[in-house]
C-alpha cells in the first residue's frame, strides 16, 4: 500500500510542490545569514533548503520515470542529516530558552518530514557506492565549512554549545551516510 502511494502521480506532484515551496521558504529563512556569508561559502550555508532542493530535483525526475543517482545520494544523506539536526537543535533551543514559538514547532514538524521522506523513497533510488562516496564527501566537507569556518546555521542561544553541536553534527553525518549505504546497498554486490 505504502509503495503504491509513494509512486502515485498525484501524491508525487503534491510532494513535489510541498518540497519546492519549502525549499523557497528555507532559502528565504537563511536570507539574513546569506547576506553576510562570504561568496566562497554560499552554497554550503543553507543546509536544509539545499537538502530539500536535492529531493525536489529527484521527485521531478522520478515523476517522469528517470533516476539521477548523484542527486539521490545527496538527497537521502542530507535530508536525514539536516532533518534530524534541525529537530534536535529546536528541541535543544526549547530546553535552553523555555519556548520556541509556533515557528519552532513548524520547523520541528517540517524537518522531521524531511528526514522521513528521504528514507521512504530509498527503495526507488538507483544509487551505487560511488554516488554515496560523492555525497559523503560533500556532507563531511559541509561540516568542515560549518564548524571550522564558523558558517553553521545561526541559533544564537546555542552559541556556547558550538563545540558539542559540531561533534554531534559530525557523528550525525556518519550515521546518515551509514543509513544511506544500508538502505540502498545492503543487498547489492559491491559496485
Number of C-alpha atoms within 10 A of each C-alpha: 5 8 11 9 11 16 15 12 14 12 13 17 14 11 17 21 15 14 24 19 15 18 22 15 13 20 18 14 13 17 13 11 16 18 10 9 15 10 9 7 15 14 12 19 23 22 24 25 25 22 26 31 24 22 29 23 18 24 23 17 13 17 16 9 9 12 19 15 17 20 22 27 32 28 31 33 30 32 31 28 28 25 27 21 23 22 20 16 16 21 18 15 18 16 11 12 11 10 13 17 9 9 10 18 16 13 17 21 14 17 24 20 15 25 26 16 19 25 18 14 19 20 11 14 21 16 22 18 17 13 18 25 16 14 23 22 12 15 23 17 12 21 21 16 16 19 18 11 10 13 21 21 15 13 11 8 12 16 10 9 9 14 11 11 18 17 12 12 20 19 14 18 22 16 15 23 25 15 17 28 21 12 16 22 17 10 8 9 8 8 8
